[in-house]
Amino acid sequence: MIEHSEKNDPAATPGGPASHVRREDFQEQDADNAPPWHTAEFRFYGILNDFLPLPRQQRTSTCRFQGCPGIKDPVEALGVPHTEVELILVRGHAVDFGYRLREGDRVAVYPPFGSLNIQSLARLREPPPDPPGFIVDVNLGKLARRLRWLGYDCLFRNDYRDSEIADIAAGERRIVLTRDRRLLHARRIVHGYWVRNVQVEQQVIEVACRYGLSTAHPPFTRCMVCNGQLIETDKAAVWDELAPKTRLYYEHFLRCESCRRIYWEGSHVEHMRKR
C-alpha cells in the first residue's frame, strides 16, 4: 500500500488526507491489526519530471507506504515508468530494482545520462541490443517507416494490442517506442521510451539521441512497408514490373525479401537524405 504527497504538505503527516496513488490497493482494515505506515522521500531528476504533475515537478515528494515494497513499485506509483529510469540512489548509494524500501529512505531517481559512464554502479537492466530492434505502438506509424528507411529493424502494426507489444518486446529483446506512457509500466517490458515529440522529424532525432543511433548505420536495408530485408536485384529480373520511365532512367534496384516490393533511388530518396 503506497500513498504520496509533496514535502512539507500537511497531507504527508500520518492520518492526513494524502492523495492515493493506487486506490485499488486500499481496503478497510482493522486499525489494531493494520501494519504501520512508513515514510520515504523521492526526488526525480531531468526528463523524468515529464511524467509528474506540475505541482510535483522539480521537488521532493513524500511517499507513505506499508510493508517493504520493491523500489520499482513506488517509483511507478508516483508516475514514472521503470523503463525511463537509469539510476536510483538510496541514501547516496546505487541500488537495483530488487531493493526494498525502508523507513526514512531518501531516494534520488535519474534518467539515462548522455555522456556520464555509470556502468560501475548498480545496473537496473542489461543494455539494449546493438544494433537495436524496435517495436512501436499505433501512434507512431510514421516513425516506424522513417526508422526502417534508416535501416533499423522496426515492427509496427496498427492492430497491435498492448499485451502483444509487451510479449514481442520481451521475447525478441526489442525496445518499445510509444506515445502511451501507461504501456511502459508493463513488467515484461525491459527497454522502452516515451516519445515526447509529435512531429516525425523531431521524433527521429529524439530516438537517435536516446539510443545513440549511428549515422554510419547503412540505410535502405529495410522495407518501409513491411520491415523485410532489402536485397540487390538485377534490372533484368524486375524488368516486367517496372514502369517505362523507371526502366529508362534507373539501373540499380532492391527487392524486399518478404513482400517483394521493388525499390530504386528516385528523387524522393535524395529529399529524405537532406532531412
HELIX and SHEET records of a PDB file:
HELIX    1   1 PRO A   10  ALA A   12  5                                   3    
HELIX    2   2 ARG A   23  ASP A   25  5                                   3    
HELIX    3   3 GLY A   46  PHE A   51  5                                   6    
HELIX    4   4 LEU A   54  ARG A   56  5                                   3    
HELIX    5   5 LYS A   72  ALA A   77  1                                   6    
HELIX    6   6 HIS A   82  GLU A   84  5                                   3    
HELIX    7   7 VAL A  138  LEU A  140  5                                   3    
HELIX    8   8 GLY A  141  TRP A  149  1                                   9    
HELIX    9   9 ASP A  162  GLU A  172  1                                  11    
HELIX   10  10 ARG A  181  HIS A  185  5                                   5    
HELIX   11  11 VAL A  200  TYR A  211  1                                  12    
HELIX   12  12 LYS A  235  VAL A  238  1                                   4    
HELIX   13  13 TRP A  239  GLU A  241  5                                   3    
HELIX   14  14 PRO A  244  TYR A  249  1                                   6    
HELIX   15  15 SER A  267  LYS A  274  1                                   8    
SHEET    1   A 7 SER A  19  HIS A  20  0                                        
SHEET    2   A 7 ILE A   2  GLU A   6 -1                                        
SHEET    3   A 7 SER A  61  GLN A  66 -1                                        
SHEET    4   A 7 TRP A  37  PHE A  44 -1                                        
SHEET    5   A 7 ARG A 106  TYR A 110  1                                        
SHEET    6   A 7 LEU A  87  VAL A  90 -1                                        
SHEET    7   A 7 HIS A  93  VAL A  95 -1                                        
SHEET    1   B 4 CYS A 154  LEU A 155  0                                        
SHEET    2   B 4 PHE A 134  VAL A 136  1                                        
SHEET    3   B 4 ILE A 175  THR A 178  1                                        
SHEET    4   B 4 GLY A 192  TRP A 194  1                                        
SHEET    1   C 3 LEU A 230  THR A 233  0                                        
SHEET    2   C 3 PHE A 253  CYS A 256 -1                                        
SHEET    3   C 3 ILE A 262  TRP A 264 -1                                        
END                                                                             
